[in-house]
Amino acid sequence: MKELVEVIAKALVDNPDEVVVTEIEDGNELRIELKVAAADMGKVIGRQGRIAKAIRSVVKTASTRIDKKVTVEIIE
């Protein structure tokens, strides 16, 4: 999951070197934290959160294979 979010985020931003993705596993849950440069925050979130919602939808669909609840958090 980490690699999936990383590839998507790096394709969206102007500074792909500043994309940091971390996975935190807690039992049956997996939390993915995404950090990008401040200038790229709007590109990852999108208008009215549409891009962020799309990223979460793709990750949720991909997570059905691993039988874990996966959440994606975008951190400033």
mmJSON file of the N, C-alpha and C atoms, coordinates in Angstrom:
{"data_MODEL":{"atom_site":{
"group_PDB":["ATOM","ATOM","ATOM","ATOM","ATOM","ATOM","ATOM","ATOM","ATOM","ATOM","ATOM","ATOM","ATOM","ATOM","ATOM","ATOM","ATOM","ATOM","ATOM","ATOM","ATOM","ATOM","ATOM","ATOM","ATOM","ATOM","ATOM","ATOM","ATOM","ATOM","ATOM","ATOM","ATOM","ATOM","ATOM","ATOM","ATOM","ATOM","ATOM","ATOM","ATOM","ATOM","ATOM","ATOM","ATOM","ATOM","ATOM","ATOM","ATOM","ATOM","ATOM","ATOM","ATOM","ATOM","ATOM","ATOM","ATOM","ATOM","ATOM","ATOM","ATOM","ATOM","ATOM","ATOM","ATOM","ATOM","ATOM","ATOM","ATOM","ATOM","ATOM","ATOM","ATOM","ATOM","ATOM","ATOM","ATOM","ATOM","ATOM","ATOM","ATOM","ATOM","ATOM","ATOM","ATOM","ATOM","ATOM","ATOM","ATOM","ATOM","ATOM","ATOM","ATOM","ATOM","ATOM","ATOM","ATOM","ATOM","ATOM","ATOM","ATOM","ATOM","ATOM","ATOM","ATOM","ATOM","ATOM","ATOM","ATOM","ATOM","ATOM","ATOM","ATOM","ATOM","ATOM","ATOM","ATOM","ATOM","ATOM","ATOM","ATOM","ATOM","ATOM","ATOM","ATOM","ATOM","ATOM","ATOM","ATOM","ATOM","ATOM","ATOM","ATOM","ATOM","ATOM","ATOM","ATOM","ATOM","ATOM","ATOM","ATOM","ATOM","ATOM","ATOM","ATOM","ATOM","ATOM","ATOM","ATOM","ATOM","ATOM","ATOM","ATOM","ATOM","ATOM","ATOM","ATOM","ATOM","ATOM","ATOM","ATOM","ATOM","ATOM","ATOM","ATOM","ATOM","ATOM","ATOM","ATOM","ATOM","ATOM","ATOM","ATOM","ATOM","ATOM","ATOM","ATOM","ATOM","ATOM","ATOM","ATOM","ATOM","ATOM","ATOM","ATOM","ATOM","ATOM","ATOM","ATOM","ATOM","ATOM","ATOM","ATOM","ATOM","ATOM","ATOM","ATOM","ATOM","ATOM","ATOM","ATOM","ATOM","ATOM","ATOM","ATOM","ATOM","ATOM","ATOM","ATOM","ATOM","ATOM","ATOM","ATOM","ATOM","ATOM","ATOM","ATOM","ATOM","ATOM","ATOM","ATOM","ATOM","ATOM","ATOM","ATOM","ATOM","ATOM","ATOM"],
"id":[1,2,3,4,5,6,7,8,9,10,11,12,13,14,15,16,17,18,19,20,21,22,23,24,25,26,27,28,29,30,31,32,33,34,35,36,37,38,39,40,41,42,43,44,45,46,47,48,49,50,51,52,53,54,55,56,57,58,59,60,61,62,63,64,65,66,67,68,69,70,71,72,73,74,75,76,77,78,79,80,81,82,83,84,85,86,87,88,89,90,91,92,93,94,95,96,97,98,99,100,101,102,103,104,105,106,107,108,109,110,111,112,113,114,115,116,117,118,119,120,121,122,123,124,125,126,127,128,129,130,131,132,133,134,135,136,137,138,139,140,141,142,143,144,145,146,147,148,149,150,151,152,153,154,155,156,157,158,159,160,161,162,163,164,165,166,167,168,169,170,171,172,173,174,175,176,177,178,179,180,181,182,183,184,185,186,187,188,189,190,191,192,193,194,195,196,197,198,199,200,201,202,203,204,205,206,207,208,209,210,211,212,213,214,215,216,217,218,219,220,221,222,223,224,225,226,227,228],
"type_symbol":["N","C","C","N","C","C","N","C","C","N","C","C","N","C","C","N","C","C","N","C","C","N","C","C","N","C","C","N","C","C","N","C","C","N","C","C","N","C","C","N","C","C","N","C","C","N","C","C","N","C","C","N","C","C","N","C","C","N","C","C","N","C","C","N","C","C","N","C","C","N","C","C","N","C","C","N","C","C","N","C","C","N","C","C","N","C","C","N","C","C","N","C","C","N","C","C","N","C","C","N","C","C","N","C","C","N","C","C","N","C","C","N","C","C","N","C","C","N","C","C","N","C","C","N","C","C","N","C","C","N","C","C","N","C","C","N","C","C","N","C","C","N","C","C","N","C","C","N","C","C","N","C","C","N","C","C","N","C","C","N","C","C","N","C","C","N","C","C","N","C","C","N","C","C","N","C","C","N","C","C","N","C","C","N","C","C","N","C","C","N","C","C","N","C","C","N","C","C","N","C","C","N","C","C","N","C","C","N","C","C","N","C","C","N","C","C","N","C","C","N","C","C","N","C","C","N","C","C"],
"label_atom_id":["N","CA","C","N","CA","C","N","CA","C","N","CA","C","N","CA","C","N","CA","C","N","CA","C","N","CA","C","N","CA","C","N","CA","C","N","CA","C","N","CA","C","N","CA","C","N","CA","C","N","CA","C","N","CA","C","N","CA","C","N","CA","C","N","CA","C","N","CA","C","N","CA","C","N","CA","C","N","CA","C","N","CA","C","N","CA","C","N","CA","C","N","CA","C","N","CA","C","N","CA","C","N","CA","C","N","CA","C","N","CA","C","N","CA","C","N","CA","C","N","CA","C","N","CA","C","N","CA","C","N","CA","C","N","CA","C","N","CA","C","N","CA","C","N","CA","C","N","CA","C","N","CA","C","N","CA","C","N","CA","C","N","CA","C","N","CA","C","N","CA","C","N","CA","C","N","CA","C","N","CA","C","N","CA","C","N","CA","C","N","CA","C","N","CA","C","N","CA","C","N","CA","C","N","CA","C","N","CA","C","N","CA","C","N","CA","C","N","CA","C","N","CA","C","N","CA","C","N","CA","C","N","CA","C","N","CA","C","N","CA","C","N","CA","C","N","CA","C","N","CA","C","N","CA","C","N","CA","C","N","CA","C","N","CA","C"],
"label_alt_id":[null,null,null,null,null,null,null,null,null,null,null,null,null,null,null,null,null,null,null,null,null,null,null,null,null,null,null,null,null,null,null,null,null,null,null,null,null,null,null,null,null,null,null,null,null,null,null,null,null,null,null,null,null,null,null,null,null,null,null,null,null,null,null,null,null,null,null,null,null,null,null,null,null,null,null,null,null,null,null,null,null,null,null,null,null,null,null,null,null,null,null,null,null,null,null,null,null,null,null,null,null,null,null,null,null,null,null,null,null,null,null,null,null,null,null,null,null,null,null,null,null,null,null,null,null,null,null,null,null,null,null,null,null,null,null,null,null,null,null,null,null,null,null,null,null,null,null,null,null,null,null,null,null,null,null,null,null,null,null,null,null,null,null,null,null,null,null,null,null,null,null,null,null,null,null,null,null,null,null,null,null,null,null,null,null,null,null,null,null,null,null,null,null,null,null,null,null,null,null,null,null,null,null,null,null,null,null,null,null,null,null,null,null,null,null,null,null,null,null,null,null,null,null,null,null,null,null,null],
"label_comp_id":["MET","MET","MET","LYS","LYS","LYS","GLU","GLU","GLU","LEU","LEU","LEU","VAL","VAL","VAL","GLU","GLU","GLU","VAL","VAL","VAL","ILE","ILE","ILE","ALA","ALA","ALA","LYS","LYS","LYS","ALA","ALA","ALA","LEU","LEU","LEU","VAL","VAL","VAL","ASP","ASP","ASP","ASN","ASN","ASN","PRO","PRO","PRO","ASP","ASP","ASP","GLU","GLU","GLU","VAL","VAL","VAL","VAL","VAL","VAL","VAL","VAL","VAL","THR","THR","THR","GLU","GLU","GLU","ILE","ILE","ILE","GLU","GLU","GLU","ASP","ASP","ASP","GLY","GLY","GLY","ASN","ASN","ASN","GLU","GLU","GLU","LEU","LEU","LEU","ARG","ARG","ARG","ILE","ILE","ILE","GLU","GLU","GLU","LEU","LEU","LEU","LYS","LYS","LYS","VAL","VAL","VAL","ALA","ALA","ALA","ALA","ALA","ALA","ALA","ALA","ALA","ASP","ASP","ASP","MET","MET","MET","GLY","GLY","GLY","LYS","LYS","LYS","VAL","VAL","VAL","ILE","ILE","ILE","GLY","GLY","GLY","ARG","ARG","ARG","GLN","GLN","GLN","GLY","GLY","GLY","ARG","ARG","ARG","ILE","ILE","ILE","ALA","ALA","ALA","LYS","LYS","LYS","ALA","ALA","ALA","ILE","ILE","ILE","ARG","ARG","ARG","SER","SER","SER","VAL","VAL","VAL","VAL","VAL","VAL","LYS","LYS","LYS","THR","THR","THR","ALA","ALA","ALA","SER","SER","SER","THR","THR","THR","ARG","ARG","ARG","ILE","ILE","ILE","ASP","ASP","ASP","LYS","LYS","LYS","LYS","LYS","LYS","VAL","VAL","VAL","THR","THR","THR","VAL","VAL","VAL","GLU","GLU","GLU","ILE","ILE","ILE","ILE","ILE","ILE","GLU","GLU","GLU"],
"label_asym_id":["A","A","A","A","A","A","A","A","A","A","A","A","A","A","A","A","A","A","A","A","A","A","A","A","A","A","A","A","A","A","A","A","A","A","A","A","A","A","A","A","A","A","A","A","A","A","A","A","A","A","A","A","A","A","A","A","A","A","A","A","A","A","A","A","A","A","A","A","A","A","A","A","A","A","A","A","A","A","A","A","A","A","A","A","A","A","A","A","A","A","A","A","A","A","A","A","A","A","A","A","A","A","A","A","A","A","A","A","A","A","A","A","A","A","A","A","A","A","A","A","A","A","A","A","A","A","A","A","A","A","A","A","A","A","A","A","A","A","A","A","A","A","A","A","A","A","A","A","A","A","A","A","A","A","A","A","A","A","A","A","A","A","A","A","A","A","A","A","A","A","A","A","A","A","A","A","A","A","A","A","A","A","A","A","A","A","A","A","A","A","A","A","A","A","A","A","A","A","A","A","A","A","A","A","A","A","A","A","A","A","A","A","A","A","A","A","A","A","A","A","A","A","A","A","A","A","A","A"],
"label_entity_id":["1","1","1","1","1","1","1","1","1","1","1","1","1","1","1","1","1","1","1","1","1","1","1","1","1","1","1","1","1","1","1","1","1","1","1","1","1","1","1","1","1","1","1","1","1","1","1","1","1","1","1","1","1","1","1","1","1","1","1","1","1","1","1","1","1","1","1","1","1","1","1","1","1","1","1","1","1","1","1","1","1","1","1","1","1","1","1","1","1","1","1","1","1","1","1","1","1","1","1","1","1","1","1","1","1","1","1","1","1","1","1","1","1","1","1","1","1","1","1","1","1","1","1","1","1","1","1","1","1","1","1","1","1","1","1","1","1","1","1","1","1","1","1","1","1","1","1","1","1","1","1","1","1","1","1","1","1","1","1","1","1","1","1","1","1","1","1","1","1","1","1","1","1","1","1","1","1","1","1","1","1","1","1","1","1","1","1","1","1","1","1","1","1","1","1","1","1","1","1","1","1","1","1","1","1","1","1","1","1","1","1","1","1","1","1","1","1","1","1","1","1","1","1","1","1","1","1","1"],
"label_seq_id":[1,1,1,2,2,2,3,3,3,4,4,4,5,5,5,6,6,6,7,7,7,8,8,8,9,9,9,10,10,10,11,11,11,12,12,12,13,13,13,14,14,14,15,15,15,16,16,16,17,17,17,18,18,18,19,19,19,20,20,20,21,21,21,22,22,22,23,23,23,24,24,24,25,25,25,26,26,26,27,27,27,28,28,28,29,29,29,30,30,30,31,31,31,32,32,32,33,33,33,34,34,34,35,35,35,36,36,36,37,37,37,38,38,38,39,39,39,40,40,40,41,41,41,42,42,42,43,43,43,44,44,44,45,45,45,46,46,46,47,47,47,48,48,48,49,49,49,50,50,50,51,51,51,52,52,52,53,53,53,54,54,54,55,55,55,56,56,56,57,57,57,58,58,58,59,59,59,60,60,60,61,61,61,62,62,62,63,63,63,64,64,64,65,65,65,66,66,66,67,67,67,68,68,68,69,69,69,70,70,70,71,71,71,72,72,72,73,73,73,74,74,74,75,75,75,76,76,76],
"pdbx_PDB_ins_code":[null,null,null,null,null,null,null,null,null,null,null,null,null,null,null,null,null,null,null,null,null,null,null,null,null,null,null,null,null,null,null,null,null,null,null,null,null,null,null,null,null,null,null,null,null,null,null,null,null,null,null,null,null,null,null,null,null,null,null,null,null,null,null,null,null,null,null,null,null,null,null,null,null,null,null,null,null,null,null,null,null,null,null,null,null,null,null,null,null,null,null,null,null,null,null,null,null,null,null,null,null,null,null,null,null,null,null,null,null,null,null,null,null,null,null,null,null,null,null,null,null,null,null,null,null,null,null,null,null,null,null,null,null,null,null,null,null,null,null,null,null,null,null,null,null,null,null,null,null,null,null,null,null,null,null,null,null,null,null,null,null,null,null,null,null,null,null,null,null,null,null,null,null,null,null,null,null,null,null,null,null,null,null,null,null,null,null,null,null,null,null,null,null,null,null,null,null,null,null,null,null,null,null,null,null,null,null,null,null,null,null,null,null,null,null,null,null,null,null,null,null,null,null,null,null,null,null,null],
"Cartn_x":[0.815,0.0,0.866,1.951,2.838,3.355,3.758,4.3,3.238,2.011,0.917,0.681,0.588,0.368,1.559,2.746,3.958,4.006,3.679,3.693,2.654,1.458,0.396,0.797,1.308,1.66,2.808,3.81,4.954,4.554,3.541,3.062,2.3,1.759,0.936,1.72,2.813,3.494,4.633,5.075,6.219,7.541,7.514,8.724,8.611,8.796,8.629,9.652,10.775,11.776,11.306,10.333,9.856,8.642,8.239,7.119,7.61,6.942,7.287,6.019,6.079,4.941,5.376,4.585,4.89,3.671,3.928,2.873,2.929,1.771,1.672,0.639,1.083,0.196,-0.209,-1.519,-2.045,-3.107,-2.695,-3.641,-4.18,-5.492,-6.146,-6.296,-5.67,-5.754,-4.384,-4.397,-3.171,-3.392,-2.565,-2.681,-1.494,-1.806,-0.773,-0.753,0.39,0.541,1.335,0.814,1.432,1.834,3.113,3.622,4.21,3.824,4.362,4.813,5.502,5.932,4.702,4.85,3.726,3.18,4.052,3.621,2.806,2.98,2.286,1.026,0.72,-0.42,-1.725,-1.925,-3.145,-3.274,-2.163,-2.195,-2.582,-2.231,-2.564,-4.002,-4.468,-5.831,-6.839,-6.547,-7.448,-8.607,-9.366,-10.528,-11.571,-11.976,-12.967,-12.578,-11.272,-10.78,-10.981,-11.217,-11.517,-10.344,-9.143,-7.982,-7.68,-7.782,-7.568,-8.59,-9.825,-10.874,-10.585,-10.078,-9.744,-8.591,-7.588,-6.464,-6.976,-7.844,-8.395,-9.229,-9.967,-10.785,-9.915,-8.842,-7.938,-7.29,-6.852,-6.212,-7.221,-8.443,-9.472,-9.766,-9.836,-10.077,-8.918,-7.702,-6.529,-6.404,-6.941,-6.796,-7.704,-8.642,-9.517,-8.725,-7.572,-6.737,-6.037,-5.771,-5.005,-5.888,-7.189,-8.145,-7.794,-7.444,-7.185,-7.904,-8.264,-8.846,-7.694,-7.709,-6.621,-7.163,-6.473,-6.826,-5.611,-5.899,-4.843,-5.016,-3.974,-3.986,-2.95,-3.388,-2.47,-2.057,-0.771,-0.254,0.505,0.268,0.958,2.333],
"Cartn_y":[-1.188,0.0,1.263,1.198,2.355,2.754,1.776,2.054,2.656,2.177,2.69,4.172,4.543,5.948,6.798,6.26,7.0,7.288,6.309,6.486,7.519,7.438,8.392,9.799,9.956,11.287,11.896,11.112,11.638,12.071,11.444,11.833,13.156,13.504,14.709,15.975,15.853,17.017,17.526,18.77,19.354,18.946,18.616,18.223,16.763,15.813,14.408,13.928,14.631,14.224,14.479,15.355,15.694,14.882,13.904,13.035,11.979,11.906,10.915,10.146,8.829,7.975,7.003,6.933,5.994,5.118,3.881,2.926,2.636,2.679,2.334,1.223,0.05,-1.103,-1.323,-1.478,-1.686,-2.777,-4.0,-5.112,-5.316,-5.129,-5.326,-4.014,-2.96,-1.66,-1.223,-0.499,0.016,1.487,2.349,3.788,4.232,4.92,5.427,6.938,7.478,8.929,9.463,10.505,11.11,12.535,12.833,14.193,14.683,15.912,16.538,17.943,18.588,19.967,20.863,21.946,22.869,23.419,23.648,24.177,23.16,21.885,20.828,20.327,20.865,20.383,20.489,21.584,21.774,20.789,20.38,19.427,18.034,17.701,16.383,16.35,17.461,17.506,17.757,18.703,18.996,19.887,20.317,21.16,20.362,20.917,20.301,18.882,18.597,17.301,16.162,16.482,15.422,14.485,15.021,14.159,13.296,13.887,13.118,11.986,12.28,11.264,10.161,10.535,9.546,8.647,9.243,8.448,7.453,7.916,7.027,5.906,6.213,5.195,4.116,4.533,3.571,2.676,3.274,2.497,1.55,2.01,1.156,-0.039,0.19,-0.901,-1.89,-1.386,-2.254,-3.01,-2.443,-3.07,-4.282,-4.497,-5.667,-6.968,-6.912,-8.106,-8.499,-7.546,-7.863,-7.998,-7.805,-7.957,-7.115,-5.852,-4.908,-3.61,-2.908,-1.585,-0.586,0.111,1.017,2.449,3.357,4.775,5.567,6.617,7.48,8.858,9.341,10.671,11.538,12.735,13.703,14.663,14.708,15.472,16.693,17.814,19.063,19.113],
"Cartn_z":[0.0,0.0,0.0,0.741,0.836,-0.538,-1.314,-2.637,-3.555,-3.436,-4.264,-3.995,-2.729,-2.368,-2.795,-2.64,-3.008,-4.505,-5.32,-6.771,-7.194,-6.632,-6.972,-6.565,-5.345,-4.837,-5.64,-5.957,-6.709,-8.116,-8.677,-10.002,-9.966,-8.81,-8.698,-8.363,-7.639,-7.074,-7.944,-7.658,-8.35,-7.713,-6.416,-5.682,-5.226,-6.128,-5.732,-4.699,-4.573,-3.585,-2.154,-1.973,-0.636,-0.213,-1.003,-0.651,0.336,1.484,2.504,2.859,2.732,3.046,4.133,5.213,6.293,6.549,6.896,7.237,8.723,9.359,10.773,10.883,11.322,11.406,12.858,13.077,14.42,14.35,14.567,14.513,13.111,12.962,11.673,10.904,11.389,10.733,10.245,9.142,8.556,8.249,8.836,8.6,7.753,6.676,5.78,5.9,6.271,6.418,5.24,4.617,3.446,3.781,3.608,3.816,2.505,2.126,0.92,1.27,0.349,0.568,0.683,1.416,1.633,0.316,-0.641,-1.939,-2.731,-2.446,-3.177,-2.475,-1.316,-0.543,-1.333,-2.025,-2.803,-3.946,-4.511,-5.622,-5.153,-3.934,-3.4,-2.893,-2.348,-1.816,-2.931,-3.822,-4.925,-4.502,-5.474,-5.194,-4.433,-3.317,-2.433,-2.029,-2.029,-1.573,-2.549,-3.811,-4.79,-5.035,-5.128,-5.39,-4.167,-2.976,-1.749,-1.651,-2.006,-1.966,-2.984,-4.151,-5.173,-4.723,-4.086,-3.562,-2.531,-1.641,-0.609,-1.235,-2.294,-2.964,-3.607,-4.259,-4.895,-3.836,-2.74,-1.674,-1.03,-0.83,-0.23,-1.125,-2.421,-3.358,-3.347,-3.327,-3.307,-1.983,-0.91,0.409,0.59,-0.308,-0.17,-0.304,-0.969,-1.13,0.161,1.049,2.257,3.494,3.353,4.46,5.682,5.43,6.517,6.223,7.281,7.116,6.924,5.814,5.49,5.441,6.124,6.078,5.589,4.84,4.324,4.95,5.591,6.194,5.513,5.144,4.541,5.649,5.94,7.066,6.569,7.223,6.846,7.441],
"occupancy":[1.0,1.0,1.0,1.0,1.0,1.0,1.0,1.0,1.0,1.0,1.0,1.0,1.0,1.0,1.0,1.0,1.0,1.0,1.0,1.0,1.0,1.0,1.0,1.0,1.0,1.0,1.0,1.0,1.0,1.0,1.0,1.0,1.0,1.0,1.0,1.0,1.0,1.0,1.0,1.0,1.0,1.0,1.0,1.0,1.0,1.0,1.0,1.0,1.0,1.0,1.0,1.0,1.0,1.0,1.0,1.0,1.0,1.0,1.0,1.0,1.0,1.0,1.0,1.0,1.0,1.0,1.0,1.0,1.0,1.0,1.0,1.0,1.0,1.0,1.0,1.0,1.0,1.0,1.0,1.0,1.0,1.0,1.0,1.0,1.0,1.0,1.0,1.0,1.0,1.0,1.0,1.0,1.0,1.0,1.0,1.0,1.0,1.0,1.0,1.0,1.0,1.0,1.0,1.0,1.0,1.0,1.0,1.0,1.0,1.0,1.0,1.0,1.0,1.0,1.0,1.0,1.0,1.0,1.0,1.0,1.0,1.0,1.0,1.0,1.0,1.0,1.0,1.0,1.0,1.0,1.0,1.0,1.0,1.0,1.0,1.0,1.0,1.0,1.0,1.0,1.0,1.0,1.0,1.0,1.0,1.0,1.0,1.0,1.0,1.0,1.0,1.0,1.0,1.0,1.0,1.0,1.0,1.0,1.0,1.0,1.0,1.0,1.0,1.0,1.0,1.0,1.0,1.0,1.0,1.0,1.0,1.0,1.0,1.0,1.0,1.0,1.0,1.0,1.0,1.0,1.0,1.0,1.0,1.0,1.0,1.0,1.0,1.0,1.0,1.0,1.0,1.0,1.0,1.0,1.0,1.0,1.0,1.0,1.0,1.0,1.0,1.0,1.0,1.0,1.0,1.0,1.0,1.0,1.0,1.0,1.0,1.0,1.0,1.0,1.0,1.0,1.0,1.0,1.0,1.0,1.0,1.0,1.0,1.0,1.0,1.0,1.0,1.0],
"B_iso_or_equiv":[0.0,0.0,0.0,0.0,0.0,0.0,0.0,0.0,0.0,0.0,0.0,0.0,0.0,0.0,0.0,0.0,0.0,0.0,0.0,0.0,0.0,0.0,0.0,0.0,0.0,0.0,0.0,0.0,0.0,0.0,0.0,0.0,0.0,0.0,0.0,0.0,0.0,0.0,0.0,0.0,0.0,0.0,0.0,0.0,0.0,0.0,0.0,0.0,0.0,0.0,0.0,0.0,0.0,0.0,0.0,0.0,0.0,0.0,0.0,0.0,0.0,0.0,0.0,0.0,0.0,0.0,0.0,0.0,0.0,0.0,0.0,0.0,0.0,0.0,0.0,0.0,0.0,0.0,0.0,0.0,0.0,0.0,0.0,0.0,0.0,0.0,0.0,0.0,0.0,0.0,0.0,0.0,0.0,0.0,0.0,0.0,0.0,0.0,0.0,0.0,0.0,0.0,0.0,0.0,0.0,0.0,0.0,0.0,0.0,0.0,0.0,0.0,0.0,0.0,0.0,0.0,0.0,0.0,0.0,0.0,0.0,0.0,0.0,0.0,0.0,0.0,0.0,0.0,0.0,0.0,0.0,0.0,0.0,0.0,0.0,0.0,0.0,0.0,0.0,0.0,0.0,0.0,0.0,0.0,0.0,0.0,0.0,0.0,0.0,0.0,0.0,0.0,0.0,0.0,0.0,0.0,0.0,0.0,0.0,0.0,0.0,0.0,0.0,0.0,0.0,0.0,0.0,0.0,0.0,0.0,0.0,0.0,0.0,0.0,0.0,0.0,0.0,0.0,0.0,0.0,0.0,0.0,0.0,0.0,0.0,0.0,0.0,0.0,0.0,0.0,0.0,0.0,0.0,0.0,0.0,0.0,0.0,0.0,0.0,0.0,0.0,0.0,0.0,0.0,0.0,0.0,0.0,0.0,0.0,0.0,0.0,0.0,0.0,0.0,0.0,0.0,0.0,0.0,0.0,0.0,0.0,0.0,0.0,0.0,0.0,0.0,0.0,0.0],
"pdbx_formal_charge":[null,null,null,null,null,null,null,null,null,null,null,null,null,null,null,null,null,null,null,null,null,null,null,null,null,null,null,null,null,null,null,null,null,null,null,null,null,null,null,null,null,null,null,null,null,null,null,null,null,null,null,null,null,null,null,null,null,null,null,null,null,null,null,null,null,null,null,null,null,null,null,null,null,null,null,null,null,null,null,null,null,null,null,null,null,null,null,null,null,null,null,null,null,null,null,null,null,null,null,null,null,null,null,null,null,null,null,null,null,null,null,null,null,null,null,null,null,null,null,null,null,null,null,null,null,null,null,null,null,null,null,null,null,null,null,null,null,null,null,null,null,null,null,null,null,null,null,null,null,null,null,null,null,null,null,null,null,null,null,null,null,null,null,null,null,null,null,null,null,null,null,null,null,null,null,null,null,null,null,null,null,null,null,null,null,null,null,null,null,null,null,null,null,null,null,null,null,null,null,null,null,null,null,null,null,null,null,null,null,null,null,null,null,null,null,null,null,null,null,null,null,null,null,null,null,null,null,null],
"auth_seq_id":[1,1,1,2,2,2,3,3,3,4,4,4,5,5,5,6,6,6,7,7,7,8,8,8,9,9,9,10,10,10,11,11,11,12,12,12,13,13,13,14,14,14,15,15,15,16,16,16,17,17,17,18,18,18,19,19,19,20,20,20,21,21,21,22,22,22,23,23,23,24,24,24,25,25,25,26,26,26,27,27,27,28,28,28,29,29,29,30,30,30,31,31,31,32,32,32,33,33,33,34,34,34,35,35,35,36,36,36,37,37,37,38,38,38,39,39,39,40,40,40,41,41,41,42,42,42,43,43,43,44,44,44,45,45,45,46,46,46,47,47,47,48,48,48,49,49,49,50,50,50,51,51,51,52,52,52,53,53,53,54,54,54,55,55,55,56,56,56,57,57,57,58,58,58,59,59,59,60,60,60,61,61,61,62,62,62,63,63,63,64,64,64,65,65,65,66,66,66,67,67,67,68,68,68,69,69,69,70,70,70,71,71,71,72,72,72,73,73,73,74,74,74,75,75,75,76,76,76],
"auth_comp_id":["MET","MET","MET","LYS","LYS","LYS","GLU","GLU","GLU","LEU","LEU","LEU","VAL","VAL","VAL","GLU","GLU","GLU","VAL","VAL","VAL","ILE","ILE","ILE","ALA","ALA","ALA","LYS","LYS","LYS","ALA","ALA","ALA","LEU","LEU","LEU","VAL","VAL","VAL","ASP","ASP","ASP","ASN","ASN","ASN","PRO","PRO","PRO","ASP","ASP","ASP","GLU","GLU","GLU","VAL","VAL","VAL","VAL","VAL","VAL","VAL","VAL","VAL","THR","THR","THR","GLU","GLU","GLU","ILE","ILE","ILE","GLU","GLU","GLU","ASP","ASP","ASP","GLY","GLY","GLY","ASN","ASN","ASN","GLU","GLU","GLU","LEU","LEU","LEU","ARG","ARG","ARG","ILE","ILE","ILE","GLU","GLU","GLU","LEU","LEU","LEU","LYS","LYS","LYS","VAL","VAL","VAL","ALA","ALA","ALA","ALA","ALA","ALA","ALA","ALA","ALA","ASP","ASP","ASP","MET","MET","MET","GLY","GLY","GLY","LYS","LYS","LYS","VAL","VAL","VAL","ILE","ILE","ILE","GLY","GLY","GLY","ARG","ARG","ARG","GLN","GLN","GLN","GLY","GLY","GLY","ARG","ARG","ARG","ILE","ILE","ILE","ALA","ALA","ALA","LYS","LYS","LYS","ALA","ALA","ALA","ILE","ILE","ILE","ARG","ARG","ARG","SER","SER","SER","VAL","VAL","VAL","VAL","VAL","VAL","LYS","LYS","LYS","THR","THR","THR","ALA","ALA","ALA","SER","SER","SER","THR","THR","THR","ARG","ARG","ARG","ILE","ILE","ILE","ASP","ASP","ASP","LYS","LYS","LYS","LYS","LYS","LYS","VAL","VAL","VAL","THR","THR","THR","VAL","VAL","VAL","GLU","GLU","GLU","ILE","ILE","ILE","ILE","ILE","ILE","GLU","GLU","GLU"],
"auth_asym_id":["A","A","A","A","A","A","A","A","A","A","A","A","A","A","A","A","A","A","A","A","A","A","A","A","A","A","A","A","A","A","A","A","A","A","A","A","A","A","A","A","A","A","A","A","A","A","A","A","A","A","A","A","A","A","A","A","A","A","A","A","A","A","A","A","A","A","A","A","A","A","A","A","A","A","A","A","A","A","A","A","A","A","A","A","A","A","A","A","A","A","A","A","A","A","A","A","A","A","A","A","A","A","A","A","A","A","A","A","A","A","A","A","A","A","A","A","A","A","A","A","A","A","A","A","A","A","A","A","A","A","A","A","A","A","A","A","A","A","A","A","A","A","A","A","A","A","A","A","A","A","A","A","A","A","A","A","A","A","A","A","A","A","A","A","A","A","A","A","A","A","A","A","A","A","A","A","A","A","A","A","A","A","A","A","A","A","A","A","A","A","A","A","A","A","A","A","A","A","A","A","A","A","A","A","A","A","A","A","A","A","A","A","A","A","A","A","A","A","A","A","A","A","A","A","A","A","A","A"],
"auth_atom_id":["N","CA","C","N","CA","C","N","CA","C","N","CA","C","N","CA","C","N","CA","C","N","CA","C","N","CA","C","N","CA","C","N","CA","C","N","CA","C","N","CA","C","N","CA","C","N","CA","C","N","CA","C","N","CA","C","N","CA","C","N","CA","C","N","CA","C","N","CA","C","N","CA","C","N","CA","C","N","CA","C","N","CA","C","N","CA","C","N","CA","C","N","CA","C","N","CA","C","N","CA","C","N","CA","C","N","CA","C","N","CA","C","N","CA","C","N","CA","C","N","CA","C","N","CA","C","N","CA","C","N","CA","C","N","CA","C","N","CA","C","N","CA","C","N","CA","C","N","CA","C","N","CA","C","N","CA","C","N","CA","C","N","CA","C","N","CA","C","N","CA","C","N","CA","C","N","CA","C","N","CA","C","N","CA","C","N","CA","C","N","CA","C","N","CA","C","N","CA","C","N","CA","C","N","CA","C","N","CA","C","N","CA","C","N","CA","C","N","CA","C","N","CA","C","N","CA","C","N","CA","C","N","CA","C","N","CA","C","N","CA","C","N","CA","C","N","CA","C","N","CA","C","N","CA","C","N","CA","C","N","CA","C","N","CA","C"],
"pdbx_PDB_model_num":[1,1,1,1,1,1,1,1,1,1,1,1,1,1,1,1,1,1,1,1,1,1,1,1,1,1,1,1,1,1,1,1,1,1,1,1,1,1,1,1,1,1,1,1,1,1,1,1,1,1,1,1,1,1,1,1,1,1,1,1,1,1,1,1,1,1,1,1,1,1,1,1,1,1,1,1,1,1,1,1,1,1,1,1,1,1,1,1,1,1,1,1,1,1,1,1,1,1,1,1,1,1,1,1,1,1,1,1,1,1,1,1,1,1,1,1,1,1,1,1,1,1,1,1,1,1,1,1,1,1,1,1,1,1,1,1,1,1,1,1,1,1,1,1,1,1,1,1,1,1,1,1,1,1,1,1,1,1,1,1,1,1,1,1,1,1,1,1,1,1,1,1,1,1,1,1,1,1,1,1,1,1,1,1,1,1,1,1,1,1,1,1,1,1,1,1,1,1,1,1,1,1,1,1,1,1,1,1,1,1,1,1,1,1,1,1,1,1,1,1,1,1,1,1,1,1,1,1]
}}}
